Amino acid sequence: MTTFDARRGWGTVTDSAGAECEFEFHATAIVDGSRRIDPGVSVGFAVVPGHRGRYEAREVTVLPGATGATGGGGGVSASHHEPA
């Protein structure tokens, strides 16, 4: 998780390979029903086609061992998988 604006409900994540690929997501994409994940928490996500030809993150989940919706936890890394 790299950024999250709780007021607007939008955040960005990057893949673990580096910050070259950044994907936006809305709070409704967080799987556990939380409406917020703090920056720096390690998350997993699926990459799907989004609006205006951009890809976006969906199915955002806090990875095991990271403390999710309340803060703390892993680095600014994330893993992702392409949808089947």
N, CA, C and O atoms as CSV, one atom per row, in Angstrom:
chain,resi,resn,atom,element,x,y,z
A,1,MET,N,N,0.858,-1.161,0.000
A,1,MET,CA,C,0.000,0.000,0.000
A,1,MET,C,C,0.907,1.228,0.000
A,1,MET,O,O,1.746,1.380,0.888
A,2,THR,N,N,0.744,2.095,-0.983
A,2,THR,CA,C,1.614,3.264,-1.028
A,2,THR,C,C,0.914,4.525,-0.535
A,2,THR,O,O,1.517,5.332,0.173
A,3,THR,N,N,-0.343,4.699,-0.899
A,3,THR,CA,C,-1.091,5.864,-0.409
A,3,THR,C,C,-2.542,5.476,-0.174
A,3,THR,O,O,-3.045,4.526,-0.775
A,4,PHE,N,N,-3.215,6.219,0.707
A,4,PHE,CA,C,-4.654,6.053,0.881
A,4,PHE,C,C,-5.234,7.355,1.405
A,4,PHE,O,O,-4.788,7.875,2.428
A,5,ASP,N,N,-6.225,7.876,0.704
A,5,ASP,CA,C,-6.924,9.101,1.109
A,5,ASP,C,C,-8.276,8.680,1.685
A,5,ASP,O,O,-9.218,8.419,0.936
A,6,ALA,N,N,-8.373,8.615,3.007
A,6,ALA,CA,C,-9.588,8.146,3.667
A,6,ALA,C,C,-10.786,9.035,3.355
A,6,ALA,O,O,-11.913,8.546,3.279
A,7,ARG,N,N,-10.562,10.305,3.177
A,7,ARG,CA,C,-11.668,11.223,2.887
A,7,ARG,C,C,-12.315,10.903,1.540
A,7,ARG,O,O,-13.540,10.902,1.419
A,8,ARG,N,N,-11.493,10.633,0.537
A,8,ARG,CA,C,-12.003,10.330,-0.804
A,8,ARG,C,C,-12.245,8.841,-1.021
A,8,ARG,O,O,-13.010,8.461,-1.907
A,9,GLY,N,N,-11.603,7.999,-0.224
A,9,GLY,CA,C,-11.776,6.557,-0.373
A,9,GLY,C,C,-10.942,5.924,-1.465
A,9,GLY,O,O,-11.236,4.805,-1.886
A,10,TRP,N,N,-9.898,6.610,-1.942
A,10,TRP,CA,C,-9.028,6.093,-3.000
A,10,TRP,C,C,-7.619,5.875,-2.483
A,10,TRP,O,O,-7.134,6.618,-1.631
A,11,GLY,N,N,-6.964,4.840,-3.014
A,11,GLY,CA,C,-5.583,4.579,-2.657
A,11,GLY,C,C,-4.817,4.064,-3.850
A,11,GLY,O,O,-5.384,3.848,-4.921
A,12,THR,N,N,-3.509,3.866,-3.660
A,12,THR,CA,C,-2.661,3.290,-4.697
A,12,THR,C,C,-1.810,2.182,-4.101
A,12,THR,O,O,-1.440,2.226,-2.928
A,13,VAL,N,N,-1.507,1.191,-4.925
A,13,VAL,CA,C,-0.622,0.093,-4.541
A,13,VAL,C,C,0.393,-0.106,-5.664
A,13,VAL,O,O,0.137,0.245,-6.816
A,14,THR,N,N,1.544,-0.671,-5.314
A,14,THR,CA,C,2.556,-1.025,-6.309
A,14,THR,C,C,2.880,-2.495,-6.156
A,14,THR,O,O,2.634,-3.088,-5.105
A,15,ASP,N,N,3.438,-3.089,-7.215
A,15,ASP,CA,C,3.823,-4.486,-7.086
A,15,ASP,C,C,5.162,-4.590,-6.361
A,15,ASP,O,O,5.878,-3.600,-6.208
A,16,SER,N,N,5.484,-5.791,-5.923
A,16,SER,CA,C,6.705,-5.987,-5.133
A,16,SER,C,C,7.966,-5.838,-5.966
A,16,SER,O,O,9.061,-5.755,-5.411
A,17,ALA,N,N,7.838,-5.803,-7.274
A,17,ALA,CA,C,9.005,-5.649,-8.140
A,17,ALA,C,C,9.496,-4.209,-8.180
A,17,ALA,O,O,10.598,-3.948,-8.661
A,18,GLY,N,N,8.704,-3.281,-7.688
A,18,GLY,CA,C,9.105,-1.883,-7.688
A,18,GLY,C,C,7.935,-0.973,-7.991
A,18,GLY,O,O,6.825,-1.428,-8.265
A,19,ALA,N,N,8.198,0.299,-7.937
A,19,ALA,CA,C,7.133,1.287,-8.079
A,19,ALA,C,C,6.840,1.666,-9.530
A,19,ALA,O,O,6.150,2.654,-9.782
A,20,GLU,N,N,7.357,0.889,-10.487
A,20,GLU,CA,C,7.100,1.231,-11.882
A,20,GLU,C,C,5.634,1.057,-12.261
A,20,GLU,O,O,5.126,1.792,-13.108
A,21,CYS,N,N,4.953,0.107,-11.655
A,21,CYS,CA,C,3.539,-0.134,-11.919
A,21,CYS,C,C,2.739,0.258,-10.685
A,21,CYS,O,O,2.859,-0.365,-9.631
A,22,GLU,N,N,1.936,1.281,-10.825
A,22,GLU,CA,C,1.113,1.736,-9.710
A,22,GLU,C,C,-0.346,1.613,-10.121
A,22,GLU,O,O,-0.723,2.017,-11.221
A,23,PHE,N,N,-1.165,1.055,-9.235
A,23,PHE,CA,C,-2.562,0.815,-9.541
A,23,PHE,C,C,-3.442,1.503,-8.509
A,23,PHE,O,O,-3.181,1.422,-7.309
A,24,GLU,N,N,-4.489,2.183,-8.980
A,24,GLU,CA,C,-5.440,2.829,-8.079
A,24,GLU,C,C,-6.521,1.831,-7.686
A,24,GLU,O,O,-6.783,0.864,-8.401
A,25,PHE,N,N,-7.145,2.085,-6.531
A,25,PHE,CA,C,-8.291,1.291,-6.115
A,25,PHE,C,C,-9.190,2.144,-5.236
A,25,PHE,O,O,-8.749,3.123,-4.635
A,26,HIS,N,N,-10.452,1.758,-5.172
A,26,HIS,CA,C,-11.410,2.421,-4.293
A,26,HIS,C,C,-11.590,1.555,-3.057
A,26,HIS,O,O,-11.384,0.343,-3.113
A,27,ALA,N,N,-11.972,2.164,-1.949
A,27,ALA,CA,C,-12.137,1.447,-0.683
A,27,ALA,C,C,-13.081,0.258,-0.815
A,27,ALA,O,O,-12.945,-0.709,-0.065
A,28,THR,N,N,-14.029,0.298,-1.738
A,28,THR,CA,C,-14.949,-0.825,-1.914
A,28,THR,C,C,-14.249,-2.068,-2.450
A,28,THR,O,O,-14.842,-3.147,-2.434
A,29,ALA,N,N,-12.997,-1.956,-2.929
A,29,ALA,CA,C,-12.237,-3.104,-3.429
A,29,ALA,C,C,-11.546,-3.877,-2.307
A,29,ALA,O,O,-10.975,-4.939,-2.555
A,30,ILE,N,N,-11.590,-3.361,-1.078
A,30,ILE,CA,C,-10.955,-4.045,0.051
A,30,ILE,C,C,-11.855,-5.207,0.465
A,30,ILE,O,O,-13.006,-5.003,0.850
A,31,VAL,N,N,-11.328,-6.414,0.383
A,31,VAL,CA,C,-12.112,-7.627,0.537
A,31,VAL,C,C,-12.742,-7.789,1.918
A,31,VAL,O,O,-13.892,-8.218,2.007
A,32,ASP,N,N,-12.042,-7.468,2.984
A,32,ASP,CA,C,-12.571,-7.745,4.325
A,32,ASP,C,C,-13.618,-6.732,4.791
A,32,ASP,O,O,-14.081,-6.815,5.928
A,33,GLY,N,N,-13.993,-5.792,3.951
A,33,GLY,CA,C,-15.024,-4.822,4.321
A,33,GLY,C,C,-14.497,-3.579,5.002
A,33,GLY,O,O,-15.259,-2.649,5.265
A,34,SER,N,N,-13.191,-3.545,5.295
A,34,SER,CA,C,-12.599,-2.339,5.860
A,34,SER,C,C,-12.732,-1.219,4.847
A,34,SER,O,O,-12.856,-1.481,3.651
A,35,ARG,N,N,-12.708,-0.018,5.289
A,35,ARG,CA,C,-12.753,1.118,4.374
A,35,ARG,C,C,-11.428,1.856,4.351
A,35,ARG,O,O,-11.326,2.954,3.804
A,36,ARG,N,N,-10.397,1.234,4.961
A,36,ARG,CA,C,-9.104,1.902,5.032
A,36,ARG,C,C,-8.001,0.895,5.323
A,36,ARG,O,O,-8.170,-0.013,6.136
A,37,ILE,N,N,-6.865,1.071,4.646
A,37,ILE,CA,C,-5.641,0.330,4.953
A,37,ILE,C,C,-4.536,1.366,4.981
A,37,ILE,O,O,-4.427,2.187,4.070
A,38,ASP,N,N,-3.724,1.336,6.010
A,38,ASP,CA,C,-2.676,2.339,6.151
A,38,ASP,C,C,-1.539,2.132,5.153
A,38,ASP,O,O,-1.198,0.994,4.831
A,39,PRO,N,N,-0.947,3.232,4.660
A,39,PRO,CA,C,0.226,3.120,3.789
A,39,PRO,C,C,1.339,2.328,4.476
A,39,PRO,O,O,1.536,2.445,5.686
A,40,GLY,N,N,2.060,1.527,3.704
A,40,GLY,CA,C,3.147,0.718,4.239
A,40,GLY,C,C,2.734,-0.699,4.572
A,40,GLY,O,O,3.600,-1.549,4.779
A,41,VAL,N,N,1.437,-0.988,4.631
A,41,VAL,CA,C,0.959,-2.331,4.923
A,41,VAL,C,C,1.060,-3.175,3.652
A,41,VAL,O,O,0.689,-2.716,2.571
A,42,SER,N,N,1.562,-4.409,3.778
A,42,SER,CA,C,1.675,-5.303,2.632
A,42,SER,C,C,0.306,-5.855,2.267
A,42,SER,O,O,-0.419,-6.367,3.120
A,43,VAL,N,N,-0.038,-5.741,0.986
A,43,VAL,CA,C,-1.338,-6.215,0.512
A,43,VAL,C,C,-1.183,-7.055,-0.739
A,43,VAL,O,O,-0.181,-6.952,-1.445
A,44,GLY,N,N,-2.164,-7.875,-1.009
A,44,GLY,CA,C,-2.275,-8.601,-2.262
A,44,GLY,C,C,-3.440,-8.006,-3.031
A,44,GLY,O,O,-4.350,-7.432,-2.432
A,45,PHE,N,N,-3.423,-8.138,-4.348
A,45,PHE,CA,C,-4.503,-7.575,-5.144
A,45,PHE,C,C,-4.526,-8.188,-6.535
A,45,PHE,O,O,-3.527,-8.743,-6.992
A,46,ALA,N,N,-5.657,-8.088,-7.200
A,46,ALA,CA,C,-5.799,-8.508,-8.588
A,46,ALA,C,C,-5.768,-7.264,-9.459
A,46,ALA,O,O,-6.269,-6.212,-9.060
A,47,VAL,N,N,-5.189,-7.374,-10.632
A,47,VAL,CA,C,-5.137,-6.258,-11.577
A,47,VAL,C,C,-6.183,-6.519,-12.660
A,47,VAL,O,O,-6.179,-7.569,-13.302
A,48,VAL,N,N,-7.077,-5.550,-12.853
A,48,VAL,CA,C,-8.157,-5.687,-13.835
A,48,VAL,C,C,-8.250,-4.422,-14.681
A,48,VAL,O,O,-7.833,-3.351,-14.240
A,49,PRO,N,N,-8.795,-4.538,-15.896
A,49,PRO,CA,C,-9.010,-3.336,-16.705
A,49,PRO,C,C,-9.980,-2.397,-15.986
A,49,PRO,O,O,-10.990,-2.837,-15.439
A,50,GLY,N,N,-9.671,-1.130,-15.994
A,50,GLY,CA,C,-10.509,-0.152,-15.314
A,50,GLY,C,C,-11.051,0.882,-16.275
A,50,GLY,O,O,-11.182,0.635,-17.474
A,51,HIS,N,N,-11.359,2.030,-15.736
A,51,HIS,CA,C,-11.920,3.123,-16.518
A,51,HIS,C,C,-10.860,3.785,-17.388
A,51,HIS,O,O,-9.686,3.821,-17.019
A,52,ARG,N,N,-11.254,4.292,-18.505
A,52,ARG,CA,C,-10.399,5.041,-19.426
A,52,ARG,C,C,-9.153,4.269,-19.854
A,52,ARG,O,O,-8.101,4.864,-20.089
A,53,GLY,N,N,-9.270,2.954,-19.955
A,53,GLY,CA,C,-8.158,2.150,-20.450
A,53,GLY,C,C,-7.051,1.887,-19.449
A,53,GLY,O,O,-6.050,1.259,-19.795
A,54,ARG,N,N,-7.201,2.345,-18.227
A,54,ARG,CA,C,-6.185,2.098,-17.194
A,54,ARG,C,C,-6.515,0.815,-16.437
A,54,ARG,O,O,-7.675,0.419,-16.324
A,55,TYR,N,N,-5.477,0.184,-15.929
A,55,TYR,CA,C,-5.692,-0.974,-15.064
A,55,TYR,C,C,-5.845,-0.489,-13.628
A,55,TYR,O,O,-5.298,0.549,-13.256
A,56,GLU,N,N,-6.595,-1.247,-12.817
A,56,GLU,CA,C,-6.776,-0.882,-11.419
A,56,GLU,C,C,-6.706,-2.131,-10.551
A,56,GLU,O,O,-6.808,-3.254,-11.046
A,57,ALA,N,N,-6.534,-1.922,-9.275
A,57,ALA,CA,C,-6.452,-3.025,-8.315
A,57,ALA,C,C,-7.848,-3.354,-7.797
A,57,ALA,O,O,-8.640,-2.459,-7.502
A,58,ARG,N,N,-8.132,-4.627,-7.692
A,58,ARG,CA,C,-9.375,-5.129,-7.096
A,58,ARG,C,C,-9.008,-6.247,-6.145
A,58,ARG,O,O,-7.870,-6.717,-6.137
A,59,GLU,N,N,-9.967,-6.673,-5.346
A,59,GLU,CA,C,-9.758,-7.761,-4.386
A,59,GLU,C,C,-8.536,-7.488,-3.509
A,59,GLU,O,O,-7.689,-8.361,-3.326
A,60,VAL,N,N,-8.453,-6.285,-2.975
A,60,VAL,CA,C,-7.314,-5.882,-2.138
A,60,VAL,C,C,-7.439,-6.561,-0.776
A,60,VAL,O,O,-8.459,-6.421,-0.102
A,61,THR,N,N,-6.405,-7.295,-0.373
A,61,THR,CA,C,-6.402,-7.997,0.909
A,61,THR,C,C,-5.092,-7.734,1.644
A,61,THR,O,O,-4.035,-7.624,1.023
A,62,VAL,N,N,-5.167,-7.635,2.950
A,62,VAL,CA,C,-3.970,-7.508,3.778
A,62,VAL,C,C,-3.313,-8.878,3.842
A,62,VAL,O,O,-3.979,-9.870,4.138
A,63,LEU,N,N,-2.005,-8.945,3.566
A,63,LEU,CA,C,-1.293,-10.222,3.565
A,63,LEU,C,C,-1.100,-10.734,4.992
A,63,LEU,O,O,-0.998,-9.943,5.930
A,64,PRO,N,N,-1.051,-12.064,5.156
A,64,PRO,CA,C,-0.839,-12.639,6.488
A,64,PRO,C,C,0.414,-12.072,7.137
A,64,PRO,O,O,1.443,-11.904,6.481
A,65,GLY,N,N,0.323,-11.782,8.410
A,65,GLY,CA,C,1.448,-11.241,9.156
A,65,GLY,C,C,1.502,-9.731,9.169
A,65,GLY,O,O,2.228,-9.150,9.976
A,66,ALA,N,N,0.754,-9.078,8.296
A,66,ALA,CA,C,0.695,-7.609,8.278
A,66,ALA,C,C,-0.512,-7.182,9.089
A,66,ALA,O,O,-1.541,-7.858,9.093
A,67,THR,N,N,-0.384,-6.068,9.768
A,67,THR,CA,C,-1.547,-5.550,10.472
A,67,THR,C,C,-2.235,-4.595,9.528
A,67,THR,O,O,-1.639,-3.618,9.074
A,68,GLY,N,N,-3.478,-4.874,9.233
A,68,GLY,CA,C,-4.157,-4.249,8.115
A,68,GLY,C,C,-4.816,-2.931,8.347
A,68,GLY,O,O,-4.169,-1.887,8.272
A,69,ALA,N,N,-6.078,-2.954,8.623
A,69,ALA,CA,C,-6.891,-1.755,8.621
A,69,ALA,C,C,-6.520,-0.796,9.738
A,69,ALA,O,O,-6.907,0.372,9.705
A,70,THR,N,N,-5.772,-1.277,10.731
A,70,THR,CA,C,-5.442,-0.388,11.838
A,70,THR,C,C,-4.014,0.118,11.801
A,70,THR,O,O,-3.635,0.911,12.663
A,71,GLY,N,N,-3.206,-0.305,10.839
A,71,GLY,CA,C,-1.883,0.289,10.661
A,71,GLY,C,C,-0.743,-0.644,10.933
A,71,GLY,O,O,-0.935,-1.823,11.232
A,72,GLY,N,N,0.466,-0.097,10.825
A,72,GLY,CA,C,1.674,-0.862,11.060
A,72,GLY,C,C,1.961,-1.826,9.929
A,72,GLY,O,O,1.473,-1.647,8.813
A,73,GLY,N,N,2.747,-2.841,10.210
A,73,GLY,CA,C,2.949,-3.920,9.272
A,73,GLY,C,C,3.988,-3.658,8.205
A,73,GLY,O,O,4.609,-2.596,8.165
A,74,GLY,N,N,4.167,-4.630,7.352
A,74,GLY,CA,C,5.161,-4.767,6.316
A,74,GLY,C,C,5.703,-3.534,5.630
A,74,GLY,O,O,5.516,-2.409,6.095
A,75,GLY,N,N,6.374,-3.761,4.522
A,75,GLY,CA,C,6.950,-2.666,3.762
A,75,GLY,C,C,5.978,-2.155,2.722
A,75,GLY,O,O,4.790,-2.474,2.743
A,76,VAL,N,N,6.497,-1.368,1.829
A,76,VAL,CA,C,5.648,-0.813,0.774
A,76,VAL,C,C,5.637,-1.797,-0.392
A,76,VAL,O,O,5.731,-1.402,-1.554
A,77,SER,N,N,5.522,-3.063,-0.069
A,77,SER,CA,C,5.490,-4.062,-1.128
A,77,SER,C,C,4.103,-4.659,-1.208
A,77,SER,O,O,3.324,-4.588,-0.258
A,78,ALA,N,N,3.809,-5.237,-2.328
A,78,ALA,CA,C,2.535,-5.908,-2.514
A,78,ALA,C,C,2.729,-7.006,-3.522
A,78,ALA,O,O,3.687,-6.992,-4.295
A,79,SER,N,N,1.836,-7.944,-3.515
A,79,SER,CA,C,1.866,-8.957,-4.550
A,79,SER,C,C,0.577,-8.835,-5.334
A,79,SER,O,O,-0.423,-8.331,-4.823
A,80,HIS,N,N,0.599,-9.285,-6.547
A,80,HIS,CA,C,-0.634,-9.244,-7.317
A,80,HIS,C,C,-0.697,-10.448,-8.235
A,80,HIS,O,O,0.309,-11.100,-8.515
A,81,HIS,N,N,-1.904,-10.723,-8.693
A,81,HIS,CA,C,-2.087,-11.789,-9.665
A,81,HIS,C,C,-3.014,-11.301,-10.758
A,81,HIS,O,O,-3.934,-10.517,-10.523
A,82,GLU,N,N,-2.750,-11.779,-11.945
A,82,GLU,CA,C,-3.608,-11.431,-13.076
A,82,GLU,C,C,-4.882,-12.255,-12.966
A,82,GLU,O,O,-4.825,-13.427,-12.595
A,83,PRO,N,N,-6.032,-11.664,-13.283
A,83,PRO,CA,C,-7.270,-12.437,-13.221
A,83,PRO,C,C,-7.263,-13.568,-14.242
A,83,PRO,O,O,-6.669,-13.455,-15.314
A,84,ALA,N,N,-7.928,-14.648,-13.890
A,84,ALA,CA,C,-7.971,-15.822,-14.780
A,84,ALA,C,C,-8.915,-15.591,-15.944
A,84,ALA,O,O,-9.076,-16.469,-16.792
